Amino acid sequence: MDVFQAVLKSGELSERVLSLTDDVIAVNASNYNAWEVRWRCVQVLPHIFMEKEADFLDQMLMNNPKNYQLWNYRRRFAFRRGADYAAEELAYVRKCLDQDGKNYHAWAHRVAVAEKFNLWEQELDDLSRLLELDVRNNSAWNHRFVAASHLAKEGNAEQVFQSEVLYTRALILKAPHNESSWNYLRGLCTALGLPHKMSLEPSVATLCLEVLQQKSSCSLAVEYLADIYAEQSRLLEALKQEDAAATAAALGIQCFKELEVTDPIRQKFWRLRQHELLSICSA
């Protein structure tokens, strides 16, 4: 460490300093000064060191899978190597996620690489594989939503929406009590730049009813259906269609009353939601 402190003062960047950071990082893999000096060395040394660095990082990450400094360094390294190595980088991230599907650092790195090199379409394919292995992996659902949002911004929002609703439907029917898939569907309906999709898209309400035919006690489906009726009632009220708005509000209230029974922990919340719709019914 005394030698390393001398290097910090001198500013030397060389092969021997790169080797010195090996020892410093071995002692403390979270030493951000050591990682910073290492990065400066790699930038000025010949290209061959970039290839050696990839092997070094692969080994380090397997032993330190949740080290902030290491993942930050890996991101800078991946961006420096460029798009030609993006597929290799994502393949390594997959290996990390196969060991721990909830590793936040790996997911954050995956988002950064996909965004940097615009690899969102390929990401959807691989996320399908991960969700087949664990349909309740909320990290995978979250990343899928990020990918879908980027693809929607490219001008294909309606196409992305329809495709993802169809995909999500299959997994909801497979595991109807999985909150992650329902939240993903809700996100699709509210955040892809397509207003009021929750209430205007017939396939969404049909899915809720289909689930309830199979699992009448599925409170997630009842809650979603209640939100659909609530949004419909507000839209109809804004259009001055009072009778239709009152009918939709009454259906929503009925769902919220059912949730008082199936989800009693949030009973006060469901009563509040009913109260919000009473004004439409009495109008």
C-alpha positions in Angstrom: 0.0 0.0 0.0 2.9 2.3 0.6 4.1 1.7 -3.0 0.6 2.3 -4.2 0.4 5.6 -2.4 3.7 6.6 -4.0 2.2 5.7 -7.4 -0.9 7.9 -6.7 1.4 10.8 -6.0 3.7 10.3 -9.0 0.9 9.6 -11.5 2.9 6.8 -13.2 0.9 4.7 -15.7 2.7 1.6 -16.8 2.7 -2.2 -16.9 4.2 -2.5 -13.5 1.6 -0.2 -12.0 -1.1 -2.3 -13.6 0.5 -5.4 -12.0 0.6 -3.5 -8.7 -3.2 -2.9 -8.8 -3.6 -6.7 -9.0 -2.1 -7.0 -5.6 -4.0 -4.0 -4.1 -7.3 -5.2 -5.4 -6.6 -8.7 -4.1 -6.3 -7.2 -0.6 -9.4 -5.0 -1.0 -11.6 -5.5 -4.1 -13.6 -2.4 -3.1 -10.6 0.0 -3.3 -11.9 2.5 -5.8 -8.5 4.3 -6.1 -7.0 1.0 -7.3 -9.7 0.5 -9.9 -9.3 4.1 -11.1 -5.5 3.8 -11.5 -6.0 0.4 -13.2 -8.4 2.0 -15.7 -5.9 4.7 -16.5 -3.2 2.1 -17.1 -5.4 0.0 -19.4 -6.2 3.1 -21.5 -2.6 3.9 -22.2 -1.2 0.4 -22.6 -1.2 -1.6 -25.9 -4.4 -3.3 -27.1 -3.2 -6.7 -26.0 -3.8 -5.6 -22.4 -7.5 -5.0 -23.2 -7.9 -8.7 -24.0 -6.0 -9.8 -20.9 -8.3 -7.4 -18.9 -11.4 -9.3 -20.1 -10.0 -12.5 -18.6 -9.1 -10.7 -15.4 -12.5 -9.2 -15.0 -14.3 -12.5 -15.7 -12.4 -14.2 -12.9 -12.8 -11.2 -10.5 -16.6 -11.0 -11.0 -17.1 -14.7 -10.3 -15.5 -14.2 -6.9 -17.0 -10.7 -6.2 -20.5 -10.8 -7.9 -21.9 -7.8 -6.0 -18.9 -5.4 -5.9 -19.9 -1.9 -6.9 -16.5 -0.8 -8.0 -15.9 -3.9 -10.0 -19.2 -3.6 -12.0 -18.6 0.1 -12.5 -15.2 -0.7 -14.0 -16.7 -3.5 -16.1 -19.1 -1.0 -17.6 -16.4 1.4 -18.6 -14.4 -1.4 -20.0 -17.4 -2.7 -22.0 -18.1 0.7 -23.5 -14.4 1.1 -24.4 -14.3 -2.2 -26.2 -17.3 -1.2 -28.3 -20.2 -2.8 -30.1 -18.2 -5.7 -31.6 -17.9 -7.2 -28.1 -21.5 -6.4 -26.9 -22.7 -9.9 -27.6 -19.8 -11.4 -25.6 -20.5 -8.9 -22.8 -24.2 -9.9 -22.5 -23.3 -13.6 -22.7 -21.1 -13.1 -19.6 -23.9 -11.2 -17.8 -26.2 -14.2 -18.5 -23.7 -16.5 -16.9 -23.7 -14.3 -13.8 -27.5 -14.3 -13.7 -27.7 -18.0 -14.1 -25.8 -18.2 -10.8 -28.0 -15.5 -9.2 -31.1 -14.4 -11.1 -31.6 -11.4 -8.7 -28.2 -9.9 -8.9 -29.0 -6.2 -9.1 -25.5 -5.2 -10.4 -25.7 -7.7 -13.3 -29.2 -6.4 -14.3 -28.0 -2.8 -14.1 -25.0 -3.6 -16.2 -27.2 -5.4 -18.7 -29.5 -2.4 -19.1 -26.4 -0.1 -19.6 -24.9 -2.4 -22.3 -28.3 -2.9 -24.1 -29.0 0.8 -24.1 -25.5 1.8 -25.2 -25.5 -0.5 -28.2 -29.3 -0.6 -28.8 -29.8 -4.4 -28.3 -33.4 -4.3 -26.9 -35.0 -6.6 -29.5 -32.5 -9.3 -28.7 -33.0 -8.8 -25.0 -36.7 -9.7 -25.3 -35.8 -13.1 -26.8 -33.3 -13.9 -24.0 -35.7 -12.7 -21.3 -38.3 -15.1 -22.5 -35.8 -17.9 -21.8 -35.2 -16.5 -18.2 -38.9 -16.2 -17.5 -39.5 -19.8 -18.7 -37.0 -20.9 -16.0 -38.6 -18.7 -13.3 -41.8 -16.9 -14.1 -41.7 -15.1 -10.8 -38.3 -13.5 -11.4 -39.4 -9.8 -10.8 -35.9 -8.6 -12.0 -36.4 -10.2 -15.3 -39.9 -8.7 -15.6 -38.5 -5.3 -14.8 -35.8 -5.6 -17.4 -38.4 -6.8 -20.0 -40.4 -3.7 -19.3 -37.3 -1.5 -19.8 -36.7 -3.3 -23.1 -40.4 -2.9 -24.2 -40.4 0.8 -23.3 -37.3 1.4 -25.5 -38.8 -0.5 -28.4 -42.0 1.5 -28.1 -40.1 4.8 -28.2 -38.7 3.8 -31.6 -42.2 4.2 -33.1 -43.7 0.7 -32.7 -45.7 1.3 -29.5 -48.9 -0.4 -30.7 -47.1 -3.4 -32.2 -45.0 -3.8 -29.0 -48.1 -3.5 -26.8 -50.1 -6.1 -28.7 -47.1 -8.5 -28.8 -46.3 -8.1 -25.1 -49.9 -8.5 -24.0 -50.1 -11.8 -25.9 -46.9 -12.9 -24.3 -47.9 -11.9 -20.8 -51.3 -13.5 -21.2 -49.7 -16.9 -21.5 -47.6 -16.5 -18.4 -50.5 -15.1 -16.4 -52.6 -18.1 -17.3 -49.7 -20.3 -16.3 -49.3 -18.6 -12.9 -52.3 -16.4 -12.2 -51.2 -15.5 -8.6 -47.9 -14.1 -9.8 -47.9 -10.4 -9.0 -44.9 -9.6 -11.2 -46.7 -10.5 -14.5 -49.8 -8.5 -13.5 -47.6 -5.5 -12.7 -45.9 -5.9 -16.0 -49.3 -5.9 -17.8 -50.3 -2.8 -15.9 -47.1 -1.1 -16.9 -47.7 -1.9 -20.5 -51.1 -0.3 -20.3 -50.0 2.9 -18.6 -46.5 3.7 -19.7 -46.0 3.0 -23.4 -47.4 6.3 -24.6 -50.8 4.7 -25.4 -53.5 6.5 -23.4 -56.2 4.6 -21.5 -55.1 1.2 -22.9 -56.2 -0.4 -19.6 -59.9 0.4 -20.3 -59.9 0.6 -24.1 -58.1 -2.7 -24.9 -60.8 -5.5 -24.9 -58.2 -8.3 -24.6 -57.1 -7.0 -21.2 -60.5 -7.3 -19.6 -61.1 -10.6 -21.3 -57.9 -12.0 -19.8 -59.1 -11.0 -16.3 -62.4 -12.7 -16.8 -60.6 -15.8 -18.2 -58.4 -16.0 -15.1 -61.4 -15.6 -12.8 -63.2 -18.5 -14.5 -60.3 -20.7 -13.6 -59.3 -19.1 -10.3 -62.3 -17.3 -8.8 -60.2 -16.4 -5.7 -57.5 -14.6 -7.7 -57.5 -11.1 -6.1 -54.9 -9.8 -8.6 -57.4 -10.4 -11.5 -60.3 -8.8 -9.5 -58.1 -5.8 -8.6 -57.1 -5.3 -12.3 -60.7 -5.7 -13.4 -61.8 -3.1 -10.8 -59.2 -0.6 -12.1 -60.5 -1.2 -15.6 -64.1 -0.4 -14.6 -62.8 2.6 -12.6 -61.0 4.1 -15.6 -63.9 3.4 -17.9 -66.3 5.2 -15.6 -64.1 8.3 -15.6 -63.7 8.3 -19.3 -67.4 7.9 -19.9 -68.1 10.6 -17.3 -65.8 13.0 -19.2 -67.7 12.2 -22.4 -71.0 13.1 -20.6 -72.3 9.6 -20.9 -73.6 9.5 -17.3 -75.6 6.3 -17.5 -72.8 4.2 -18.9 -70.4 5.8 -16.5 -72.6 4.9 -13.5 -72.8 1.3 -14.8 -69.0 1.0 -15.0 -68.6 2.6 -11.6 -71.1 0.1 -10.1 -69.2 -2.8 -11.5 -66.0 -1.4 -10.1 -67.6 -1.0 -6.7 -68.7 -4.6 -6.8 -65.1 -5.7 -7.5 -63.8 -3.6 -4.6 -66.3 -5.1 -2.3 -65.1 -8.6 -3.3 -61.6 -7.5 -2.6 -62.6 -6.7 0.9 -63.2 -10.4 1.4 -60.3 -11.9 -0.7 -57.7 -9.3 0.4 -58.8 -8.2 3.9 -55.4 -6.8 4.8 -56.1 -3.8 2.5 -59.8 -3.6 3.5 -59.6 0.1 4.3 -58.0 0.9 0.9 -60.7 -1.0 -1.0 -63.3 1.0 0.8 -61.6 4.2 -0.1 -61.6 3.1 -3.8 -65.3 2.4 -3.5 -65.9 5.9 -2.1 -64.1 7.4 -5.1 -66.6 5.8 -7.5 -69.7 6.5 -5.4 -69.9 10.1 -6.7 -70.1 8.8 -10.3 -72.9 6.3 -9.4 -74.9 9.0 -7.7 -74.4 11.6 -10.5 
